[in-house]
């Protein structure tokens, strides 16, 4: 088998990432050697591969669905927004510069088509099948001539296209028909059919519409996936997406101890890797919410200042909102605070930034004895160490270099030498993303937080975040196996789009 498929969507957040992961997990359970691929990803949620390459977290989780290690080949172009008009361009895992949207779509993007096709070809030469994920909608006709992630990659690699539509939003039939009808004849030849996502109710009531859609377009539905809570993986952006994740909806198990533990996460601008707090929410009895007002910190047992692509901008936002003063008061009262990456930098004394914001010297909140200087070279590593007597692993993605001038160490090596972060009282800071996914460390940290907060909260002794992820990916595989026409899907992946698919006018220029 040397197959491939592009999972496109009628809109952003139609379910492309989860459907791709589900197809990957279904295939690998059939004994197929499969890999994920997304030519271009725009996301502030990223991950570091073992070789030190930065890719989107969705592709890292899809690689886990395939039971393989993620690599830069799976997401050759990553765009990390730094504001409304510009993004950092990460090519094959390394940052290569900042570009405006006009500069990127005006010429740079199209030049990358050869690179992404080469990466896809390399994956297809190694794996039996490659399941590709599109971005947004393939019918974004204003961007088609520079497209490298939807029909551009489908045309370049002759991939069949499955269009996913979110019926929970309404208008799915119009979205399916309109998506095809706005594509050129050459693009339409590759659009094989549709997959309905997030359906609630009796499927028999939907079937007449699917039959009419088949009659109108000549393209069939490959399945109707029912709405299921908690099936989101580490997707791209959008707080709403993360809040829909498994651990936030399924963690209804009562606490082991007598109290719950309340965690407030500051919803700072350009928030990155907010998935760090998913591991906290996985714990029975831990309640996680995102906040943007100082009053919402009052009853929190732990406040998390998460990572951000704009440290100086986020710091200014905290001051404007009154959250900065609330954090300083909280630190003085020895009430728990955790800063992660950009959040760690914000809690420090001083920031020197001529790279990210180019703001120069900026005072931090001053609750940790840390001075940060932004370096042009980005730190991209997968470190491990020890904290609170437990092994801890994480990943680093930052330009800021921290000089710690006091406090207690946080994460150390096997010989007790400091590796990262610091602690003063009940204020903690680290550059390491993902550290809370280390089960033993997370439990030890929550015990410290509960003691400082005066809560009779006890971490569950058997919560495994890795096992929860595996369970989630298996549920996605089950969804495909039980509710998609897997025989037809197999033929599509193996043989490509059916021949003789009709053209649906009006179409668009080739």
ABEGO torsion letter per residue (X at the ends): XBBBBBBBBABBGAGAAAAAAAAAAAAAAAGBBBBBBBABBBBABBBBBAAGBBBBAAAAAAAAAAGBBBBAAABABBBBBAEAABBBBBBGGBBAEBBBAAAAAAGAAAAAAAAAAAAAAAAAAABABBBBBBBEBAABAAAAAABAABAAAAAAAGBBBBBBBBAAAEGAAAAAAAAAAABBAAAAAABAEBBBBGBBEBAAAAAAAAAAAAAAAGBBBAEBBBBBBGABBBBBBEAAAAAABAAAAABABBBABABBBBBBBBBBBGBBGAAAAAAAAABBGBBBBBBABAAAAAABABBBBBBBABAAAAAAAAAAAGAAAAAAAAAAAGBBBBBBEAAAAAABABBBBAAAAGAEBBBBAGABBBBBBBBABBBBBBBBBBBGGBBBBBBBBBABBBBBAEEBBABBBAAGBBABEBBBEABBBBABBGAAABAAAAAAAAAAAAAAAGBBBBBBAABBAAAAAAAAAAAAAAAAAAABBAAAAAAAAAAEBBBGBBBBOAEBBX
